Amino acid sequence: MDSYEIVILGAGISGLSTAAFLEAQGKNVLILEKRDKVGGVLSSKEIDGYTFDFAANSTVEKYESFQKLLNWTGIKDQLMQANRKASKKYLYRDNQIHALDGPLSYIFTKLLSFKTKLRVLKEPFVKARRDHTDESMHDFVIRRFGKEFLDYTLNPLVAGVYAGDPKDLSMQAAYPEMAAMETQHGSVIMGSYHTMKNKRNAYKQGAFKPSRNIMSFQRGMNQLPKAIAKKLSPQLFLKSEVIEITPSENRYHITYLKDGEKHTIATDKIISTLPAYKLSSLVSDLDHKLSEELDKIFYPPVGTLTLGYHKEQIGRQLDSFGFLVPEKAKLKFLGALWSSTIFDHRAPKDHASFTLYLGGSRNHEEMLQSDLNRWVSEATREFAEIMEIEGEPKTKCFKLYEKAIPQYNLGYMDFKAQLDNFHTHHPNFIISGNFVGGNSVSDCINNAEKNANKMI
């Protein structure tokens, strides 16, 4: 039986990044991946001269781990910075899109009524909640900022990050920093002030200062996992589906299926980055309660609709990252990224490309029960009206992720407690991935470094 020091389950960005940080420390690592390619949901494709991303289209440098990974892969020269004009972001309301460029824009925007603006300014004087039980983002924001602020700012922003519904999302799980601001400072606004002050002091003491720049790669986001895999290829088994994990004294036996044949290997340590719904059955014998909690994590379907047009077809100025849509608008899509405005070379000369996101927690049942072709057509038409586009797109592609973004919903803290208990009893079996510690690319990379350090 072959033996490995560390086995990583899954070759998405979390698994690959963890392997990279471990290999940099000279560790013997094997990755097992069910599919015949790496990157998980990160997928990029060239179509008719356009370069489209079908999941995350970019990342933000929030942590030093991102720079470390880039240096290790050797593709720093392929990194792209977002164009300056893409810093402007829009929110949709009443058939118009409204720019929000920073805190002051909330004061002058027509997106919110004068009454709501006053309500926001009064937030520091709103009594803090002393009951520390789990609370939805919907209830939290209404308490502190009012319903209109929730409906037309936080609701679409949550759709952009999680494809989620504020009524379902746990404030403590999805936005722990904001929840802590109320607990520690009695106010989100005052908490934000103290957080910024503490960060400035930390930077003066030499702490890593993130650029917060929006970044991608010349050939799309999938270029990053491909570059990692290229360096890991001797330790990466594709088309290898894990079907059983059993403890054996102080080790684990992992059985996987490859080309119709079963193989079993031994390992001292396991790091799983599999989706919660895939991992559930594999740990049921180790921790039945954790298995039940993993099954509860909801992954709504999200469709990615990519569109390309000649610029002459577009009546609106292309000067933004894109816009997000509130639930109250009842449109067929959650938001739109202006892909070729954000990054150069995403469309042929004199053309523009866009990426729309459909479904999510907001209307996944209605979308899946409808004719998907009709749903896509209606979303395309709605987007064209907002952007003042004439004629049909020059290229159009739709991709559906049936289980897309894990939701940090109410009840997540019960899962977290059970997960902590599992790690206490199984210190050599780390469970990670985008349903633990944040779902962005930068969060996954940062957690990967932390997990790698735990195994060293």
C-alpha positions, -999 to +999 in steps of 0.1 A: +000+000+000+014+034-010+019+058+019+019+096+020+026+121+048-003+144+038-032+139+014-053+167+002-089+161-011-099+183-039-080+203-065-099+236-064-081+268-054-082+258-017-066+224-022-040+235-048-030+265-027-026+243+004-004+219-015+017+248-028+024+261+007+032+226+020+055+219-009+073+251-003+081+237+032+094+204+017+064+183+026+054+151+007+018+158-005-007+141-027-039+157-041-069+135-051-093+152-075-125+136-089-126+156-121-102+155-150-092+192-145-081+215-117-095+247-104-129+237-091-155+263-102-128+286-115-132+283-152-120+305-180-126+302-217-119+320-250-150+323-272-149+343-306-120+364-294-135+371-260-120+358-227-148+349-202-146+338-166-175+316-155-172+320-117-149+345-099-137+370-125-111+385-102-096+386-067-085+412-042-051+413-025-063+411+011-036+390+026+002+385+022-005+348+013-016+359-022+018+374-030+036+344-015+016+320-038+023+342-069+060+341-062+059+304-058+040+298-090+062+322-110+033+339-129+035+373-113+042+387-147+008+374-159-010+394-132-034+422-144-046+452-124-082+464-129-086+496-148-091+527-127-125+535-142-137+501-129-135+514-093-169+529-098-198+506-089-235+510-095-266+498-078-299+495-097-332+510-086-363+521-106-349+515-140-317+535-133-283+526-120-268+548-093-230+552-087-216+545-053-179+554-052-173+556-014-189+566+019-197+602+008-216+589-022-242+575+001-250+610+012-255+625-023-269+594-041-305+594-053-306+557-045-318+564-010-343+588+004-334+617+027-351+600+055-329+569+051-298+590+049-307+606+083-314+571+096-279+560+086-263+590+103-282+581+135-267+546+135-241+553+163-270+562+186-290+530+180-289+508+211-268+478+207-283+443+209-273+424+240-287+391+230-258+373+214-279+345+198-276+341+160-293+369+140-300+372+103-284+399+083-319+411+074-328+418+110-294+432+119-294+458+091-330+468+097-323+474+134-293+496+127-299+512+093-335+508+084-354+488+057-348+510+027-310+508+033-313+470+035-335+467+003-314+489-020-278+486-007-271+455+014-296+432-003-279+436-038-244+436-022-251+403-005-263+389-039-230+400-054-209+383-027-229+351-018-257+351-043-275+350-010-306+362+008-302+385+039-332+368+055-313+335+056-277+347+061-262+345+096-247+378+106-222+361+129-211+337+102-213+357+070-202+391+083-185+384+117-165+417+116-196+438+113-214+419+140-183+423+163-184+461+157-218+463+174-207+440+202-174+458+209-183+494+201-221+496+201-221+508+165-210+497+130-200+532+121-179+537+153-166+501+149-154+509+114-136+540+126-118+521+153-110+492+129-094+516+105-075+534+133-061+500+146-051+490+110-032+523+105-013+517+137-005+482+128+008+493+094+031+518+111+045+489+131+053+470+099+022+448+095+014+437+059-007+464+042-030+450+015-033+469-017-070+460-021-064+461-058-087+441-080-066+416-099-069+388-125-046+371-150-039+375-187-059+344-197-085+346-169-087+334-133-083+297-142-047+306-151-038+305-114-049+270-105-034+257-138+000+273-129-001+257-094-010+223-108+018+225-133+043+226-105+025+199-085+018+174-113+038+145-099+017+147-067-017+153-084-041+124-093-070+135-115-101+114-122-096+100-087-128+100-066-125+094-029-152+069-018-141+060+018-120+072+047-112+049+076-090+055+106-063+030+112-044+034+145-028+068+142-032+070+104-060+071+078-067+048+049-082+065+019-099+045-008-105+062-042-119+051-075-098+057-107-107+043-141-132+019-126-106+004-101-104+009-064-071+020-048-063+024-012-035+045+003-023+053+038-016+088+052-007+105+084-027+136+078-057+147+056-068+181+045-102+181+029-113+209+006-143+190-008-177+207-009-197+200+023-222+179+005-194+156-009-176+153+024-207+145+045-208+108+037-171+104+040-170+115+076-202+099+088-184+071+105-159+094+121-185+120+133-221+114+125-232+148+140-208+167+118-220+147+088-255+159+095-244+195+099-225+193+066-257+182+048-274+213+060-251+237+042-270+251+013-254+255-021-279+274-044-276+271-082-261+301-100-260+306-137-233+326-155-244+344-186-216+359-207-224+384-235-203+402-261-214+432-282-199+457-306-194+490-288-215+507-314-245+488-301-242+502-266-257+535-257-244+538-221-209+549-212-187+520-200-172+535-169-177+510-141-171+476-125-207+468-131-240+470-112-260+449-087-297+444-086-319+444-055-345+417-050-373+443-051-365+450-088-377+415-097-352+412-126-340+378-139-304+384-129-286+394-097-260+417-112-237+423-141-199+427-144-186+449-172-158+424-179-139+442-206-141+475-188-125+460-157-097+443-175-081+449-209-080+422-236-112+406-225-129+414-258-119+420-294-111+456-305-142+478-305-162+452-286-173+449-250-180+419-228-203+414-198-210+387-173-244+383-157-253+361-127-286+344-124-304+324-097-288+322-063-308+319-030-331+347-042-350+329-069-333+296-075-365+276-073-383+298-098-354+297-122-350+259-122-387+253-126-388+276-156-377+272-191-340+281-187-336+293-223-365+317-218-351+328-184-317+336-201-334+354-230-354+376-205-323+384-185-305+394-218-334+416-227-335+433-193-298+439-193-299+454-229-327+478-218-306+491-188-275+494-209-293+509-239-281+482-262-295+477-297-295+444-315-285+409-305-252+400-288-223+390-310-216+361-287-236+345-259-228+316-235-247+303-204-233+279-178-252+266-148-236+256-116-262+235-099-244+238-065-225+270-065-217+292-035-221+278+000-244+299+022-234+309+057-270+308+068-287+308+102-276+276+120-241+278+106-227+285+141-240+250+151-219+236+123-189+256+133-191+243+169-194+207+156-164+213+133-143+227+161-152+195+181-142+173+152-108+191+149-102+186+186-107+148+183-091+145+149-062+171+149-046+154+118-078+158+097-084+194+087-117+203+070-115+234+049-127+249+016-149+278+007-176+269+032-151+275+061-135+309+067-148+328+036-157+320+000-136+345-019-104+334-038-083+355-015-099+340+016-094+305+003-057+312-004-052+327+031-069+298+048-048+274+027-016+289+042-030+287+077-039+250+073-006+242+057+012+258+088-010+236+111+003+205+093+040+214+094 
